[in-house]
Structure formats: C-alpha cells, structure tokens
Amino acid sequence: MTRTAARPPAEAIAVHPVQAPPPAGGRGRRRLADQARAYGFLLGGLLCFALFSWYPAIRAVVIAFQKYTPGSSPEWVGTANFTRVLHDPEFTAAWRNTLTFTLLALVIGFAIPFLLALVLNELRHAKAFFRVVVYLPVMIPPVVSALLWKWFYDPGAGLANEALRFAHLPTSNWSNGADTALVSLVIVATWANMGGTVLIYLAALQSIPGELYEAAELDGASLLQRVRHVTIPQTRFVILMLMLLQIIATMQVFTEPFVITGGGPENATVTVLYLIYKYAFLYNDFGGACALSVMLLVLLGAFSALYLRLTRSGEDEA
C-alpha cells in the first residue's frame, strides 16, 4: 500500500508578487555612473599619455615648421627645415643605414626567436630555466648591454677576437669596420630584444590544440611538414603582428649606434634617430630634428596602414 505525501492547504502556499523591472531611467543613470567611474580610473593614464606622448608629438609637428631654439621665441619658416634636412649629405646615409639595418634584422633576427620558441616548446625538462636564460638579456638595461658588446667587439682584447684567435681563425674589426659595423649592431639588437619575442611565440605555440599535431603524425607528416602546415598557420596572426612591431622598432634604432659606434666608422652606422639626436643636441637645430621626426612618423604610419590592409585582405581571402 503506497502512501501519498500530504499536501499543504492552499492557505499555506505563499504567493510572491512579481516584482516590476526597474524603470528605464534608473538603469540609464546606473550605467552612466558606472561609465563615469571607469573613466575616472582611466583619467590618470589618459593624463600621462596626453602629457608625455600626445603633447610632445603635436609640439614636434609644430616645431618642424619653425626656427626654434630653447630660450628664444620661435619663428615660423614653413617648409625650410624640411628643405635643409633633405639637402644634408648625412640624410641619405642615415636612411640607407636605417633601411639596411631593418632588412638585416628581419633576415637575422626574425627567424631566430621563432626557432628558439619551437625548441623550448619541445623540451620536456628544465623549461623554466631555459625561459629565464632566453629572457635574461631583456632584463639588462640597454645601455649596459651595449657597453658589454662594445667591449666584446673590441678588435684588440675583445672576447670575440680572442675566441677567433683561440680557434686559429682570422679576426675581424667588428663594429670598428665600415663593412661589418652594421651587421655587428644587428647581432647586438637581436640578442638584447629577442627574449620577449620568444616568450610571445612560446605562448602562441602552447595554445595550438595537440589534436592537430596528432592528426598530422597519423598522416605521416614529418617535423618540417608539421611546422609548415600546422604551426605556422596557427600562429600566423602573431607572426604578422610581431613582424610589424619589429620593423617599426628597428626603424627607430638608436641605442646601439649611439653607445657602440657613435655613428661611425665613416657614417656607416648613422641612423635616422641618431641623426635626429645630432640635429637637436649637437647642432642645436630643433626645427631640423622635428622635421626628420615628422618624416619618420609619416613613413612608419603609411607603412603600418598598408601592412595592416594587406594582411587583412589576405585573411579575408583565406
């Protein structure tokens, strides 16, 4: 015999009234208050950007059309600064060296971080140790790193030539030779900055689903085929963005030529940023320095827009 649970009387059943939604005006005021609070937290960062980034950039554009010396009132000269800079013999050398440095950095310094990330991703032991070793150069101040490499490249008692002599190989002038100075600086820049790039690549590699590699192995794909058909397509966006950032950074190289070579020998390592420094602080010509800065800004802005448009078009077609 089954027993049925006794039902409570109808009077005991509590009936909860349906609450009406808050008025639309209250929701709008609450949303406005939340946005005001968020912008309040952002206000400090926005002020810092406005004071230390946006204002100097706008001021530099204005000074590019003026004859300006600190302590004196500026004088409007139109495009005279651009004309004078364009006729400077160092102008052509600076742009040639900067573009050559950028191309060498892509050839030497773009593939190495990706290859290191592939190796680190395949390690089974001591991963944390090798990540620290790869990232260690980034933690060294850039000027200290450049000074270390300046001693390393010393043609007399430098470690590079000492190692070559020990191996009974011919020595080199390294950063003191007109033919080898720029390549030497590319090596320094690659060593000093690749740590962060390696970690970004490593994070992108670890986000690739393992099932893709397993399927490729079942299909008999070799290591190079897995890298070509799985790794590179899955990290394509990261590769393209890092390439853009590297081109922009290498076009603004300054620390290595300034500390190691001083623009020499024979203007072989004078870059655009180093020439800007010379105009401003050696020639006391802030109008010419700002004119060069505006040229570099326009070039990098146009290149970035074209690069992003082409990569976006490629992704849409794919």
VENPEWO-V922441 format. One record per helix or strand. SS is the DSSP state (h for helix, s for strand). FROM is the first residue (numbers start at 1). LEN is the number of residues. Records with the same first field share a line. If there is no record, write none. Layout:
SS=FROM-LEN, FROM-LEN
This chain:
h=10-3, 24-40, 80-7, 89-34, 127-13, 142-11, 159-8, 174-3, 181-26, 210-9, 223-12, 236-15, 255-7, 272-11, 286-32
s=66-2, 75-2
